[in-house]
Amino acid sequence: MENRKQKSLKTEFFAAVSITLLGVALASALTVWGCLRFQKWLVPDTHFVMIHMYHRASEDISNGMEEFASCRFEVDSGIPEAIPYIRTSENGLPVTENFDPRDFLFSVESTDYGIGWRGPRRKLAYIGAGIAMGVLPLAYSVTGFLFCALWFYRRKLSPAITVLEEATQHIADQDLDFAADCCLENELGRLCISFEKMRETLKENNQKLWKMIEERKLIQASVAHDLRNPIAILKGYTEYLQLHLQAGDLKPQKLREITGCIENAANRLEQYTESMRTINQLDEIPLNPRQISSDQLIRDLTSDLALMAREAGKTLNIKNGAPSRMISVDAALLYRILENILSNALRFAKKEIGITFWLQDRTFAITVTDDGDGFPEEILKNKKRLLMPATDENGHCGLGLTISRLLCQKHKGSLELANGAPCGAVVKILLTV
């Protein structure tokens, strides 16, 4: 999986606020610039001034004759040599005359050639633009931060909060078949990932618990099934003895035969009790895997197994098809599994026993075959039973297979039983390494 850079809510929050501030500042600047441009369009810049002109004949400007009320000219151009003046003649007609500016005194009454000289609509628009320059940036700030808060909550907080609320409700309802998926890469996203790992662990533990309960049910069912025959035998012989002892016709030879059968049935009951005690102790066996070379592990196993085969007078054929690499396995537990399987094979094999090792991915497999008569149909038909039915009076085969199967499950593996062609038993051990 591609490694992604871890993000932080604090970093994302400051980034969102910074972008919002930048946006508000840009929008405010554009608004102020637009309003100023609009005001200048309403009142263009002018280089004209409004003045009053007085004749120099009067010493006091206030008492002098005002030749005209107002005039305008460009400030940068200076006083013109002749100023046109439009006056009304005696007959009421306008007459234009030019006066020498040096004969007059000038006073500036107003330099405001702006909004005061505009109509009411333009005045209103001009004032509105001025107000907008102050109000709109404030509105941008409030709207921007409200939008930033809403966006940050919906995009960075709400998805994880929703997932966690739903996940909590599922767990409260004892439902672990869900997934706490969240695409966020910040602290809340990592919290959802941790929550998902916790859910998987709870589900796995729950499955193990249910599996343990089912195994106990299978053990109880198997024990009840296997105890039925010896109990029936004991009950039958007890009734037989009661009837014939009262009648007085029980011969000593028959009595010895009956007591022998009762003893065998009692031994079988004792064997089943011991099997239950041994199986219950398997849960307390710790799993201690360690790194070891597959070649070294196979050499250690086969040296002891070969000695067992020689003592039993059987030939042991070993084939190593596993590549040489380091694996993680509990060698002591594996040896105990192989010892149980090989003990059964040595008991029922005629001459030869074969062991094949192979390794693929994370699965370490061992196949044990013999040239005996194979497994009874009762065992092959009851593969799902945890406690295998015994194939002899001592119950060796049933207990050995049961112990081996439980140890394989402890090592996250399985035990498979079959009969080979044309004859012989085949036991396949699969372990996760």
C-alpha positions in Angstrom: 0.0 0.0 0.0 1.3 3.5 -0.8 2.5 5.4 2.2 0.7 8.7 2.5 1.9 11.7 4.5 0.1 11.9 7.8 -2.0 15.0 8.1 -3.1 17.0 11.2 -6.4 18.6 12.1 -4.5 21.6 13.4 -2.6 22.0 10.1 -5.8 21.6 8.1 -7.6 24.1 10.3 -4.9 26.7 10.0 -4.8 26.1 6.2 -8.6 26.6 5.9 -8.5 29.8 8.0 -5.5 31.1 6.0 -7.3 30.5 2.7 -10.4 32.1 4.1 -8.5 35.2 5.3 -6.8 35.4 1.9 -10.2 35.2 0.1 -11.8 37.8 2.4 -8.8 40.2 1.9 -8.9 39.7 -1.9 -12.7 40.2 -2.0 -12.5 43.2 0.2 -9.7 44.8 -1.9 -11.6 44.2 -5.1 -14.7 45.7 -3.5 -12.9 48.8 -2.4 -11.2 49.2 -5.7 -14.6 48.7 -7.5 -16.3 51.2 -5.3 -13.6 53.8 -5.8 -13.8 53.2 -9.6 -17.5 53.6 -9.4 -17.3 56.9 -7.4 -14.7 58.2 -9.9 -17.1 57.3 -12.7 -19.8 59.2 -10.9 -17.5 62.2 -10.2 -14.6 62.3 -12.6 -11.4 64.0 -11.5 -11.3 67.8 -12.6 -8.6 70.4 -12.9 -11.0 73.3 -12.8 -11.7 75.7 -9.9 -14.7 77.9 -9.2 -13.7 81.6 -8.6 -15.2 85.1 -8.2 -13.7 88.0 -10.0 -13.7 91.6 -8.7 -12.6 94.9 -10.4 -9.4 96.5 -9.1 -11.2 99.8 -8.9 -12.6 98.8 -5.6 -10.2 98.7 -2.7 -12.4 96.4 -0.7 -13.2 93.2 -2.5 -16.4 92.8 -0.6 -17.6 96.3 -1.8 -16.3 96.0 -5.3 -18.4 95.4 -8.4 -18.7 91.7 -9.1 -18.4 91.4 -12.8 -19.6 87.8 -12.9 -20.7 85.3 -10.3 -18.6 82.3 -11.2 -16.1 81.1 -13.7 -14.0 78.0 -14.1 -10.7 77.3 -15.8 -7.9 74.8 -15.6 -5.6 75.2 -12.6 -2.5 73.9 -14.3 -2.9 76.4 -17.2 -2.6 79.5 -15.1 -4.7 82.8 -15.6 -5.5 83.3 -19.2 -4.7 86.6 -21.0 -8.4 87.2 -21.7 -11.4 85.8 -19.9 -14.6 85.6 -21.9 -17.5 87.0 -20.0 -21.2 86.5 -21.0 -23.4 89.3 -19.7 -27.0 90.4 -20.4 -27.4 93.5 -22.5 -30.0 96.2 -22.0 -32.4 94.5 -24.5 -32.1 91.2 -22.6 -29.7 89.4 -25.1 -26.5 87.7 -23.9 -23.3 89.5 -24.9 -19.8 87.9 -24.8 -17.0 90.2 -23.9 -13.3 89.6 -23.1 -11.7 91.3 -20.1 -8.1 91.7 -19.2 -7.5 89.6 -16.0 -4.9 92.1 -14.7 -7.8 94.5 -14.1 -9.4 92.2 -11.7 -8.9 90.5 -8.4 -9.7 86.8 -8.0 -11.0 84.9 -5.0 -11.6 81.1 -5.0 -15.0 80.5 -3.6 -14.9 76.7 -3.9 -12.7 74.0 -5.4 -15.4 71.4 -5.1 -16.5 70.6 -8.5 -17.6 67.1 -7.3 -20.7 65.4 -5.9 -22.2 68.7 -4.8 -22.7 69.6 -8.5 -24.4 66.2 -9.3 -28.0 65.1 -9.2 -29.7 63.3 -6.3 -29.4 59.9 -7.9 -25.7 60.2 -8.4 -25.3 61.6 -4.9 -27.2 58.6 -3.5 -25.1 56.2 -5.6 -21.9 57.9 -4.5 -22.8 57.7 -0.8 -23.9 54.1 -1.2 -20.5 53.2 -2.7 -18.8 54.8 0.2 -20.9 52.8 2.7 -20.3 49.6 0.7 -16.5 50.1 1.1 -17.0 49.8 4.9 -19.9 47.3 5.2 -19.0 44.7 2.5 -15.6 43.8 3.9 -17.2 43.1 7.3 -19.9 41.0 5.6 -17.2 39.1 3.7 -15.4 38.4 7.0 -18.5 37.1 8.8 -19.7 35.1 5.8 -16.2 33.7 5.0 -15.6 32.5 8.5 -19.1 31.0 8.8 -18.5 29.2 5.5 -15.1 28.0 6.6 -16.4 26.6 9.9 -19.3 24.8 8.1 -17.0 23.4 5.4 -14.4 22.3 8.0 -17.0 20.5 10.0 -18.7 18.8 7.1 -15.5 17.8 5.3 -13.1 17.1 8.2 -15.1 16.3 11.3 -18.6 15.1 10.3 -17.6 11.9 8.3 -15.5 10.5 11.1 -18.0 11.4 13.8 -20.8 9.7 11.7 -18.7 6.6 11.2 -17.8 6.4 14.9 -21.4 7.0 16.0 -22.7 4.2 13.7 -19.9 1.9 14.7 -20.6 2.5 18.4 -24.3 1.7 17.8 -23.4 -1.5 16.0 -21.2 -2.7 18.9 -24.0 -1.7 21.4 -26.3 -3.9 19.4 -23.7 -6.8 19.5 -23.3 -6.6 15.7 -19.7 -6.8 14.6 -20.4 -7.4 10.9 -19.6 -3.9 9.7 -16.7 -1.8 8.6 -15.6 1.5 10.2 -14.3 3.0 6.9 -13.3 6.6 6.8 -11.3 8.3 4.0 -9.9 11.1 6.2 -6.1 11.1 6.7 -6.0 13.2 9.9 -6.3 12.2 13.6 -10.0 11.3 13.3 -9.3 9.1 10.3 -6.6 7.4 12.2 -9.0 7.0 15.1 -11.4 5.3 12.7 -8.6 3.0 11.6 -7.9 2.1 15.2 -11.6 1.6 15.9 -11.7 -0.8 12.9 -8.8 -2.7 14.2 -10.5 -3.0 17.6 -13.7 -4.2 15.8 -11.7 -6.8 13.9 -10.0 -8.0 17.1 -13.4 -8.1 18.9 -14.9 -10.1 16.0 -11.9 -12.4 15.9 -12.1 -13.0 19.7 -15.8 -13.5 19.4 -15.4 -16.0 16.7 -12.8 -17.8 18.7 -15.1 -17.8 21.7 -18.0 -19.2 19.6 -15.6 -21.7 18.0 -14.5 -22.8 21.5 -18.1 -23.2 22.5 -18.9 -25.2 19.4 -15.8 -27.4 20.0 -17.0 -28.0 23.6 -20.4 -28.9 22.2 -18.8 -31.3 19.7 -16.7 -32.8 22.5 -19.8 -33.3 24.6 -21.6 -34.8 21.7 -18.7 -37.1 20.9 -18.3 -38.2 24.5 -22.0 -38.8 24.8 -21.9 -40.9 21.6 -18.8 -42.9 22.6 -20.0 -43.4 26.2 -23.3 -44.8 25.0 -21.9 -48.3 24.2 -19.8 -49.0 27.4 -22.7 -47.7 29.5 -25.1 -49.9 27.7 -22.8 -52.8 28.2 -22.5 -52.2 31.9 -26.2 -51.7 32.3 -27.0 -54.9 30.3 -24.5 -57.1 32.2 -25.8 -55.6 35.5 -29.3 -56.6 34.7 -28.1 -60.0 33.5 -26.3 -60.6 36.8 -29.2 -59.5 38.9 -31.6 -61.9 37.1 -29.3 -65.0 37.1 -27.9 -64.4 40.7 -31.5 -64.5 42.0 -32.2 -67.6 40.0 -29.0 -69.2 41.1 -28.1 -70.6 37.7 -25.0 -68.5 37.0 -21.9 -70.6 36.3 -18.4 -69.5 37.4 -17.1 -69.5 33.8 -19.9 -67.3 32.7 -19.4 -65.0 35.7 -15.7 -64.7 34.8 -16.6 -63.8 31.2 -19.1 -61.2 32.3 -16.7 -59.6 34.8 -14.1 -59.4 32.0 -16.5 -57.5 29.8 -17.5 -55.2 32.6 -13.8 -54.5 33.2 -13.2 -53.7 29.5 -16.2 -51.3 29.6 -14.9 -49.6 32.7 -11.4 -49.3 31.1 -13.1 -47.6 28.1 -14.9 -45.2 30.4 -11.6 -44.4 32.1 -9.9 -43.9 28.8 -12.6 -41.4 27.7 -12.3 -39.6 31.0 -8.5 -39.3 30.5 -9.1 -38.1 26.9 -11.3 -35.3 28.2 -8.7 -34.3 30.7 -5.9 -34.3 28.1 -8.0 -32.3 25.6 -8.9 -29.7 28.3 -5.2 -29.3 29.1 -4.4 -28.5 25.5 -5.9 -25.0 25.9 -3.2 -24.2 28.4 -0.4 -25.1 26.1 1.3 -21.8 24.9 2.2 -21.2 21.3 5.8 -20.2 21.0 6.8 -19.8 17.4 10.4 -18.9 16.6 12.5 -18.3 13.5 14.2 -21.4 12.2 15.5 -22.6 8.9 13.2 -25.1 7.1 16.1 -27.4 6.4 17.2 -27.4 10.0 13.7 -28.0 11.2 13.2 -31.0 8.9 16.5 -32.5 9.9 15.7 -32.2 13.6 12.2 -33.8 13.1 13.3 -36.7 10.8 16.2 -37.8 13.0 13.8 -38.5 15.9 11.1 -39.9 13.7 13.5 -42.3 12.0 14.5 -43.6 15.4 10.9 -44.3 16.2 10.4 -46.2 12.9 13.5 -48.3 13.5 12.4 -49.3 17.0 9.0 -50.4 15.5 10.7 -52.3 12.7 9.2 -50.2 9.9 10.8 -48.4 7.0 10.5 -44.7 7.0 10.8 -42.9 3.6 11.4 -39.1 3.9 11.0 -36.7 1.0 11.9 -33.0 1.4 10.2 -30.8 -1.3 10.4 -27.6 0.8 12.7 -24.7 -0.3 15.3 -23.6 2.1 14.1 -20.4 3.9 13.4 -19.0 7.4 10.0 -19.8 8.8 8.3 -19.0 12.1 7.0 -22.2 13.7 6.7 -23.8 17.2 9.0 -26.8 16.7 8.0 -28.5 20.0 4.3 -28.3 19.1 5.0 -29.6 15.5 7.0 -32.5 16.9 4.1 -33.5 19.2 1.7 -33.5 16.2 4.0 -35.6 14.1 4.7 -38.0 17.1 1.0 -38.7 17.5 0.4 -39.1 13.7 3.5 -41.3 13.3 2.6 -43.4 16.4 -0.8 -44.3 14.7 0.9 -44.9 11.4 3.5 -47.3 13.0 0.7 -49.1 14.7 -1.3 -49.8 11.6 1.4 -49.8 8.8 2.5 -53.1 7.4 6.0 -52.3 6.3 6.5 -48.7 5.1 5.7 -45.2 6.1 6.2 -42.1 4.0 6.7 -38.5 5.1 6.7 -35.6 2.6 7.6 -32.0 3.5 6.6 -29.0 1.3 6.4 -25.3 1.8 4.4 -22.8 -0.2 3.9 -19.1 0.7 3.0 -19.2 4.4 1.9 -22.8 4.6 4.1 -25.5 5.8 2.6 -28.9 5.0 3.5 -32.5 6.0 1.9 -35.6 4.5 2.2 -38.9 6.4 1.2 -42.1 4.5 1.3 -45.8 5.4 0.7 -49.1 3.6 -1.9 -50.3 6.1 -5.6 -50.8 5.7 -6.5 -47.1 5.9 -8.9 -45.2 8.2 -12.2 -46.9 9.1 -15.3 -45.5 7.4 -16.5 -44.3 10.8 -13.6 -41.9 11.1 -13.9 -40.6 7.6 -17.6 -40.0 7.9 -17.2 -38.1 11.1 -14.5 -35.6 10.1 -16.4 -32.8 11.8 -16.3 -34.5 15.1 -13.7 -33.0 17.4 -13.2 -36.2 19.4 -12.5 -39.1 16.9 -14.0 -42.5 17.6 -11.3 -45.0 18.8 -10.2 -47.7 16.4 -9.1 -50.1 19.2 -10.0 -50.8 22.7 -7.4 -48.5 24.1 -8.7 -45.5 22.1 -5.2 -44.7 20.8 -6.1 -43.6 17.3 -9.1 -41.5 18.3 -7.2 -39.6 21.0 -4.1 -39.1 18.9 -6.0 -37.7 16.0 -8.0 -35.4 18.3 -4.9 -34.0 20.0 -3.2 -33.5 16.7 -6.2 -31.7 15.2 -6.4 -29.3 18.2 -2.7 -28.6 18.1 -2.9 -27.8 14.4 -5.8 -25.4 15.1 -3.7 -23.7 17.8 -1.0 -23.2 15.1 -3.6 -21.7 12.8 -3.7 -24.8 10.7 -5.7 -27.9 10.0 -5.5 -31.7 9.9 -6.9 -33.6 6.9 -7.6 -37.3 6.8 -8.1 -39.6 3.7 -7.3 -43.0 2.4 -4.8 -43.5 -0.3 -4.9 -45.7 -3.5 -4.9 -48.6 -3.5 -4.7 -48.7 0.3 -3.3 -47.0 3.3 -4.1 -43.9 5.4 -3.1 -40.4 4.4 -2.8 -37.6 7.0 -2.0 -34.1 5.8 -0.8 -31.5 8.4 -1.1 -27.8 7.4 0.4 -25.1 9.5 0.6 -21.4 9.0 4.2 -20.2 9.3 
